[in-house]
Amino acid sequence: MEKKFSDSESFADTLQRKLSAEQHFESIAQTQQNYELILATMREKHEQELVTLDEKLQNAQK
């Protein structure tokens, strides 16, 4: 009986470690997704600024 309890306890510990690892990986994936969204937004803003500056330059040369 004590062996079964020990095995069950070990199994529960293993499941807890796996759950903790899964939550850690999900957190990393979410962080990466947020980073990619921020980076894409910054790139788009940069492109828009370049277009605006180019238009201003073209108008100034007229």
Buried (B, 14 or more C-beta within 10 A) or exposed (E): EEEEEEEEEEEEEEEEEEEEEEEEEEEEEEEEEEEEEEEEEEEEEEEEEEEEEEEEEEEEEE
